Amino acid sequence: MLLWLIAYWHLSQLSWDLVQVSRTGPRALAHYLAGNYREAARAYQAGLRGQVTLPYTNDPAGYWALRAGDLDEAERRARTTLALVPSALEPQITLAELALERGKPPEAVRAFAAVLRRNPDHVDALYLGAVATARAGDPGAAIQSLNRALRAGSAGGRDAVLYRIMELAGELRERPPGQQPLCLLAHLHRYLRIFDERHGLTAMSYARQAIAAGDRPADAYLTLGIMHDKRGEYEAARRAMRQAIAADPRHAEALRWLAVEAQKEGDPLVQYQMITKAFEAAPTDPFYLRDLELILVTRLGDPLGMATLMQQAIALDATNAEAHAQLAKALVLLGDPAGARQHAKRVAALQGRRGEGP
Amino acid sequence: MSGSIDRAARRLLRLRVFSLFLLCVLTFWFAMIAGTYRASNRLLALAALVGVIVLALDALLLARRVASATPSSVSTHLLEIAARFAPLAVLNLMILNVFAPVLGFVASLLVNMPVLRTWLTLLGWLSGQALFALFVLGIAGLVAVTAMRLLDLAVRRWRPVERAVTIGDRAVVAVTALYCALAIALTFNGTFDRADATEHRSEIVSVWGVSGTSLWWADVRSWDARDGLKRVLIFPERDQVVHTLLSEGQHVRVRIRSGFFGLSWVESMRLDFEHEMEPLVAAAPSAATPRKRLIGMLLRDGRWAEAATQTAAYARYHPNDRALVKEVAAALREARQAERAAELDRMAVPVSQARSGR
């Protein structure tokens, strides 16, 4: 009974993604539970391999062929689709992942960067791009990509994302103590926590080590704060976020998280201060505008304040479609339908240029 | 009538195990009630914690009585049935548990059958939960009964131990009876209390409790004694806060009821951000919601001049909202602030109406 309880205690925290029904699934799980993440990731990936069952018409990006381990077929499919639709993003991600698979991180970094130039918030490209940049020896850029991907609240669409991040974490952990990129490891375990709660403590431990070593302390404090938040330790989370801001007063994500924490508490002043500071730290990033609208317009009833900030955002980047959309909404509330129509038209024009239909 | 009650009570007391089980249930119930009608007195606020300790002592006593009990013929029969079928149920649950990943995998394939999918996922998940609970109860019961058997051996061998155990047994029952009496008093104090609640503003001095449980208290500054403290058991459903959101220095509003027996008890304790309204209005001058709240607060506190000034500022930012200006003017008139009310009345009159009146 006791043995069963111990086993259950360990296994019940795992997501189904880590319990793979395949020939190599049990081996992968055993490696994973033993903490051999590199071997576990390879076994999980091996479990996905097999015959390519989907025809090209159902797999134009070559993703399923790559997943099945047929690299040549994956490349052929991705290139064929790109020849037909040069603007398609998914085949480009497949080609970038192929470069990663073939051990060419710099090539992969360039390919992911090309995707992200067109869609800066493509979650799969951000996660896989983080793996590529880390392998290319740039942990700082990898952390930025991971933070940007994690803020979207998605673990990624391709199941390879989990295994590649697990593999990278396993490799980096095996480095000698002085050579480990501690802050990056904290972020990688922060991602793995999505699938297994126990990684939260590991992420916190690496974050504390990173802070002590002076390795990107603001990002490390942010990870520490988010892990506290996920564990329901909100006061500790607030303390960590404040320390992140003390380390870097323009850390937009830490500022946004502090606004999130203030919302849980019901503190309107801190919520307002933090979300406006997050906007000021990243005025061209559309991600913060929805939260800004929620607080300024919905909670505080301040469409004038929102309109003023959106005008500032547009002055810095006239192609910011989200800012135009928010300005249009604020102008409607301020009783300026003509101005609102003008900005709504601008939104339609910008979205048309990006190929995003309704 | 009293004779039959007396006979029933004697019969119940003869059922040593059942009567103690009932006492455990009663203690649990009263511990919950003590938390519901939480007293603000520093010692009485700990009634729920005392209840938990008494319950643990009762549970030990119950284990001892179970260990030394001679089961009746009916109980023996029921135990035999349980012993026959329990291993089968556990075995079935274990088999289900082993195949839970397969069930999860099958469930993930049933995209078009949401009901079956949900049931399969639940089956896999619940089998583990049920088995976990069964095993925990089994192990705890086994450990407790074994410990009590050892104690019985010691009782038979050493006389002082026998005396100590007998006294302990009676003491636990007496303490439980006293606790139940206290809890009944607290229950009547709260249930029959018809007086209105009074709200007090205070500040948290410290937050403390038993980690891993819902037993957490906030010590707040007393509103009726200088340097005194009031203790509030945190009741998340009623206070809309969890203990991890609270920290020293936070402002709170405590609603106190005087109590039927004069033992004041806490109806609710909310975090208070009213003191932030003025800085928030200064930070976001065009925001309607905080300024409206500020005006309401100023009127409530009889700060007429400031209320009128804030209303005038509000009217400048929100010229279409004349209703609020009229409301404030009426409140000022009622408070014999005729001059200020007249000033606001002038602002509330539409421009066209003012012209025609000239």
Chai-1 contact restraints between the chains, C-beta under 6 A:
chainA,res_idxA,chainB,res_idxB,connection_type,confidence,min_distance_angstrom,max_distance_angstrom,comment,restraint_id
A,M1,B,F135,contact,1.0,0.0,6.0,A-B,restraint_1
A,M1,B,I139,contact,1.0,0.0,6.0,A-B,restraint_2
A,L5,B,F135,contact,1.0,0.0,6.0,A-B,restraint_3
A,Y8,B,F132,contact,1.0,0.0,6.0,A-B,restraint_4
A,W16,B,G104,contact,1.0,0.0,6.0,A-B,restraint_5
A,V19,B,P101,contact,1.0,0.0,6.0,A-B,restraint_6
A,V21,B,F105,contact,1.0,0.0,6.0,A-B,restraint_7
A,G232,B,T244,contact,1.0,0.0,6.0,A-B,restraint_8
A,E233,B,T244,contact,1.0,0.0,6.0,A-B,restraint_9
A,Y234,B,T244,contact,1.0,0.0,6.0,A-B,restraint_10
A,Y234,B,L245,contact,1.0,0.0,6.0,A-B,restraint_11
A,E235,B,T244,contact,1.0,0.0,6.0,A-B,restraint_12
A,E235,B,S247,contact,1.0,0.0,6.0,A-B,restraint_13
A,E265,B,L245,contact,1.0,0.0,6.0,A-B,restraint_14
A,G266,B,L271,contact,1.0,0.0,6.0,A-B,restraint_15
A,D267,B,F273,contact,1.0,0.0,6.0,A-B,restraint_16
A,P268,B,L280,contact,1.0,0.0,6.0,A-B,restraint_17
A,L269,B,E276,contact,1.0,0.0,6.0,A-B,restraint_18
A,L269,B,P279,contact,1.0,0.0,6.0,A-B,restraint_19
A,L269,B,L280,contact,1.0,0.0,6.0,A-B,restraint_20
A,Y272,B,A284,contact,1.0,0.0,6.0,A-B,restraint_21
A,L300,B,A284,contact,1.0,0.0,6.0,A-B,restraint_22
A,L300,B,A287,contact,1.0,0.0,6.0,A-B,restraint_23
A,L300,B,T289,contact,1.0,0.0,6.0,A-B,restraint_24
A,G301,B,A287,contact,1.0,0.0,6.0,A-B,restraint_25
A,G301,B,A288,contact,1.0,0.0,6.0,A-B,restraint_26
A,G301,B,T289,contact,1.0,0.0,6.0,A-B,restraint_27
A,D302,B,A284,contact,1.0,0.0,6.0,A-B,restraint_28
A,D302,B,S286,contact,1.0,0.0,6.0,A-B,restraint_29
A,D302,B,A287,contact,1.0,0.0,6.0,A-B,restraint_30
A,L304,B,S286,contact,1.0,0.0,6.0,A-B,restraint_31
A,G305,B,A284,contact,1.0,0.0,6.0,A-B,restraint_32
A,G305,B,S286,contact,1.0,0.0,6.0,A-B,restraint_33
